[in-house]
Amino acid sequence: MASTRQANLLLTFMRILKKEIMDSEQEVMAYDLVVSRYLDIVHAAFAETVINLSPSKGKFLDLGTGTGWDSILIAKNTVNVQICAVDLSDVMLKMATNNSRKEGVGEKINFIKADAKSLPFEDGSFDAVFSQNMLHHQPEPEMMLAEIRRVVKPAGAVIIRDLVRHSKLVNTFCVNSLACNYDQVMKKEYEKSILAAFSRKEWLDLIKKMGLSGSRMTTQFMTHASIERPSAKRRTDYVKVVNPFYKRVLASFYISKL
């Protein structure tokens, strides 16, 4: 009995890795539906954070773009920004391309298949690098963070946001409350994502290992944390992505302060 309790306690504090690529069409369709129906405020808040911590123009890199909504929102709310959005899933990239075309920003985003641990770009290629809910897919996140440090310009912005893993009790609460409207496929995926995510201590360790000058850890509500490095040349005008007022109240938990 004691050994069982010890095993359960150990699992509470350890990451349980999930597969790196979502390549089932059913899973991708379910994921896209959740993002557009339930997570629009969260993604809009993230896009607003990226835009306002970054330069007003230049080349941006989206790592683990999924079905493309972060890049789409950034493209719709900026003028002189070109985005390269990468993912390892062909199914994700196909849907992301279709979504960008439907939203009228297909010409501003280049979707390509690439591995975040070994990016096909030269050093210092991007004015901003961003990623949301992708870091927990990495069995060795230090490799992805090293690539981010390599491809971002010295004065470029970095915004890496993902879930936070808590105790078993808090994790269960998040699944049963925040994902109560999800279908069974995505509810299970959400639970797996939380278990594969990093604890707050692990987030702090990752920032130290990344060694990116000027970076900081921020927290968003009880669900997310971020590694952020505002650009030394960030835009001076503030761009609002989230409207109207009642949505801004909810989004305020996920919009980082400048």
C-alpha positions as CSV (number, residue, x, y, z in Angstrom):
1,M,0.0,0.0,0.0
2,A,2.8,2.4,0.9
3,S,4.6,1.7,-2.4
4,T,1.4,2.5,-4.3
5,R,1.0,5.8,-2.5
6,Q,4.6,6.7,-3.2
7,A,4.2,5.8,-6.9
8,N,1.1,8.0,-7.2
9,L,2.9,10.8,-5.5
10,L,5.9,10.5,-7.8
11,L,3.6,10.6,-10.9
12,T,2.1,13.9,-9.5
13,F,5.5,15.5,-9.8
14,M,6.8,13.9,-13.0
15,R,6.0,14.7,-16.6
16,I,4.1,12.1,-18.5
17,L,5.2,12.6,-22.1
18,K,2.6,12.6,-24.9
19,K,3.2,12.0,-28.6
20,E,5.0,14.9,-30.4
21,I,2.8,15.0,-33.5
22,M,-1.0,15.2,-33.8
23,D,-1.5,13.6,-37.2
24,S,-5.0,12.1,-37.0
25,E,-7.5,14.0,-39.1
26,Q,-10.2,13.4,-36.4
27,E,-7.9,14.8,-33.7
28,V,-6.9,17.8,-35.8
29,M,-10.5,18.6,-36.6
30,A,-11.5,18.3,-33.0
31,Y,-8.6,20.5,-31.9
32,D,-9.4,23.2,-34.5
33,L,-13.0,23.2,-33.3
34,V,-12.0,23.7,-29.6
35,V,-9.6,26.5,-30.5
36,S,-12.2,28.4,-32.6
37,R,-15.1,27.8,-30.3
38,Y,-13.7,27.9,-26.7
39,L,-10.2,29.2,-26.9
40,D,-10.6,32.3,-29.1
41,I,-10.0,34.7,-26.2
42,V,-6.9,32.8,-25.1
43,H,-5.4,32.8,-28.6
44,A,-6.3,36.5,-29.2
45,A,-4.7,37.4,-25.9
46,F,-1.5,35.6,-26.9
47,A,-1.5,37.3,-30.3
48,E,-1.9,40.7,-28.6
49,T,1.0,39.9,-26.3
50,V,3.3,38.8,-29.2
51,I,2.4,41.9,-31.3
52,N,3.1,44.3,-28.6
53,L,6.4,42.8,-27.4
54,S,7.7,42.6,-30.9
55,P,8.9,45.1,-33.6
56,S,6.2,46.6,-35.8
57,K,7.7,45.0,-38.9
58,G,9.9,42.2,-39.9
59,K,10.0,38.4,-40.0
60,F,8.2,36.4,-37.3
61,L,8.5,32.7,-36.6
62,D,5.6,30.6,-35.2
63,L,6.8,27.2,-33.8
64,G,4.2,24.5,-33.6
65,T,1.6,26.5,-35.4
66,G,-1.1,23.8,-35.2
67,T,-4.1,24.9,-37.2
68,G,-2.6,28.4,-37.6
69,W,-4.7,30.7,-35.4
70,D,-2.0,32.5,-33.6
71,S,-0.3,33.4,-36.9
72,I,-3.6,34.3,-38.5
73,L,-4.5,36.7,-35.7
74,I,-1.1,38.4,-35.8
75,A,-1.2,38.7,-39.6
76,K,-4.7,40.3,-39.4
77,N,-3.6,42.8,-36.8
78,T,-0.3,43.9,-38.3
79,V,0.8,45.5,-41.6
80,N,4.5,45.0,-42.2
81,V,4.9,41.5,-40.7
82,Q,5.7,38.3,-42.6
83,I,5.2,35.1,-40.7
84,C,6.9,31.7,-41.2
85,A,4.8,29.1,-39.4
86,V,6.1,25.6,-38.9
87,D,4.7,22.3,-37.7
88,L,5.6,18.6,-38.0
89,S,2.0,17.5,-38.8
90,D,1.0,17.5,-42.4
91,V,-2.7,17.4,-41.4
92,M,-2.2,20.5,-39.1
93,L,-0.4,22.4,-41.9
94,K,-3.1,21.6,-44.4
95,M,-5.8,22.9,-42.1
96,A,-3.7,25.9,-41.1
97,T,-3.2,26.9,-44.8
98,N,-6.9,26.6,-45.4
99,N,-7.8,28.7,-42.3
100,S,-5.4,31.4,-43.4
101,R,-6.9,31.6,-46.8
102,K,-10.4,31.8,-45.5
103,E,-9.3,34.6,-43.2
104,G,-7.7,36.5,-46.0
105,V,-4.1,36.5,-44.8
106,G,-2.8,33.5,-46.8
107,E,-0.2,35.7,-48.5
108,K,1.3,36.9,-45.2
109,I,2.0,33.4,-43.8
110,N,4.3,30.8,-45.1
111,F,3.4,27.4,-43.6
112,I,6.2,24.8,-43.8
113,K,7.0,21.4,-42.3
114,A,9.9,21.6,-40.0
115,D,11.2,20.3,-36.7
116,A,11.5,22.9,-33.9
117,K,14.6,21.0,-32.6
118,S,16.5,21.4,-35.9
119,L,15.2,24.5,-37.8
120,P,16.2,25.1,-41.4
121,F,17.0,28.7,-40.9
122,E,20.2,30.7,-40.5
123,D,21.3,32.3,-37.3
124,G,19.6,35.5,-36.4
125,S,16.9,35.2,-39.0
126,F,13.8,36.4,-37.1
127,D,12.7,39.6,-35.5
128,A,10.3,37.6,-33.2
129,V,9.9,34.0,-32.4
130,F,6.7,32.8,-30.7
131,S,5.1,29.5,-29.7
132,Q,2.0,28.5,-27.8
133,N,1.1,25.1,-26.2
134,M,3.9,23.3,-28.1
135,L,6.8,23.1,-25.6
136,H,5.1,20.3,-23.6
137,H,5.3,18.1,-26.8
138,Q,9.1,18.1,-26.5
139,P,10.8,15.2,-24.8
140,E,14.0,17.4,-24.7
141,P,12.8,21.0,-24.6
142,E,16.3,22.4,-24.2
143,M,16.9,21.5,-27.9
144,M,13.9,23.6,-29.0
145,L,14.9,26.5,-26.7
146,A,18.5,26.4,-28.1
147,E,17.2,26.7,-31.6
148,I,15.0,29.6,-30.6
149,R,18.0,31.4,-29.2
150,R,20.0,30.7,-32.4
151,V,17.4,31.9,-34.9
152,V,16.2,35.0,-33.1
153,K,18.0,38.3,-33.8
154,P,20.0,39.8,-30.9
155,A,17.3,42.5,-30.3
156,G,14.4,40.2,-31.3
157,A,11.4,39.2,-29.2
158,V,10.8,35.7,-27.8
159,I,7.4,34.6,-26.4
160,I,7.0,30.9,-25.5
161,R,3.8,30.0,-23.7
162,D,2.5,26.7,-22.5
163,L,0.5,24.9,-19.8
164,V,1.6,24.5,-16.2
165,R,1.5,21.1,-14.5
166,H,0.2,21.3,-10.9
167,S,-0.7,18.7,-8.3
168,K,-3.0,15.8,-9.3
169,L,-5.9,17.6,-7.5
170,V,-5.5,20.9,-9.4
171,N,-4.9,19.1,-12.7
172,T,-8.1,17.2,-12.3
173,F,-10.0,20.4,-11.4
174,C,-8.7,22.1,-14.6
175,V,-9.8,19.2,-16.8
176,N,-13.3,18.9,-15.2
177,S,-14.0,22.7,-15.1
178,L,-12.1,24.4,-17.9
179,A,-12.6,21.6,-20.4
180,C,-16.1,20.7,-19.3
181,N,-17.6,21.6,-22.8
182,Y,-14.9,19.8,-24.8
183,D,-15.8,16.5,-26.6
184,Q,-14.2,13.4,-25.2
185,V,-11.4,13.4,-27.7
186,M,-10.2,16.9,-26.8
187,K,-10.9,16.5,-23.1
188,K,-8.5,13.5,-23.0
189,E,-6.0,15.5,-25.1
190,Y,-6.2,18.4,-22.7
191,E,-5.6,16.1,-19.7
192,K,-2.6,14.5,-21.5
193,S,-1.2,18.0,-22.3
194,I,-1.4,19.1,-18.6
195,L,0.4,15.9,-17.5
196,A,3.1,16.5,-20.1
197,A,3.6,20.2,-19.2
198,F,6.2,21.7,-16.9
199,S,5.9,22.7,-13.2
200,R,6.7,26.2,-12.2
201,K,10.0,25.1,-10.9
202,E,10.8,23.4,-14.2
203,W,9.8,26.6,-16.1
204,L,12.4,28.5,-14.1
205,D,15.0,25.8,-14.8
206,L,14.3,26.1,-18.5
207,I,14.8,29.8,-18.5
208,K,18.2,29.4,-16.8
209,K,19.2,26.7,-19.3
210,M,18.1,28.7,-22.3
211,G,20.4,31.5,-21.3
212,L,18.7,34.2,-23.3
213,S,19.6,37.7,-22.1
214,G,16.6,39.8,-21.0
215,S,14.2,36.9,-20.7
216,R,11.7,36.5,-17.9
217,M,9.1,34.1,-16.7
218,T,5.5,35.3,-16.5
219,T,2.3,33.5,-15.4
220,Q,-1.1,33.6,-17.0
221,F,-4.1,32.7,-14.7
222,M,-3.5,29.3,-13.1
223,T,-3.1,27.5,-16.4
224,H,-0.2,28.9,-18.3
225,A,3.4,30.2,-17.9
226,S,5.6,31.9,-20.5
227,I,9.2,32.6,-21.3
228,E,9.3,36.2,-22.6
229,R,12.0,38.5,-23.9
230,P,10.5,41.8,-25.2
231,S,12.3,43.1,-28.3
232,A,14.6,46.0,-27.7
233,K,13.0,47.5,-30.8
234,R,9.4,46.7,-29.9
235,R,6.6,48.8,-31.4
236,T,5.6,52.0,-29.7
237,D,1.9,52.0,-30.6
238,Y,-0.3,49.5,-28.6
239,V,-2.4,47.1,-30.7
240,K,-5.6,45.7,-29.3
241,V,-6.6,42.3,-30.7
242,V,-9.2,41.4,-28.1
243,N,-12.6,43.3,-28.3
244,P,-15.2,44.1,-27.0
245,F,-14.9,45.1,-23.4
246,Y,-16.4,41.9,-21.8
247,K,-13.9,39.8,-23.7
248,R,-11.0,42.1,-22.6
249,V,-11.9,41.4,-18.9
250,L,-11.4,37.6,-19.5
251,A,-8.4,38.2,-21.8
252,S,-6.6,40.3,-19.2
253,F,-5.6,37.1,-17.4
254,Y,-3.6,36.1,-20.5
255,I,-2.3,39.4,-21.9
256,S,1.2,40.1,-20.6
257,K,2.1,43.5,-19.4
258,L,4.7,45.5,-21.3
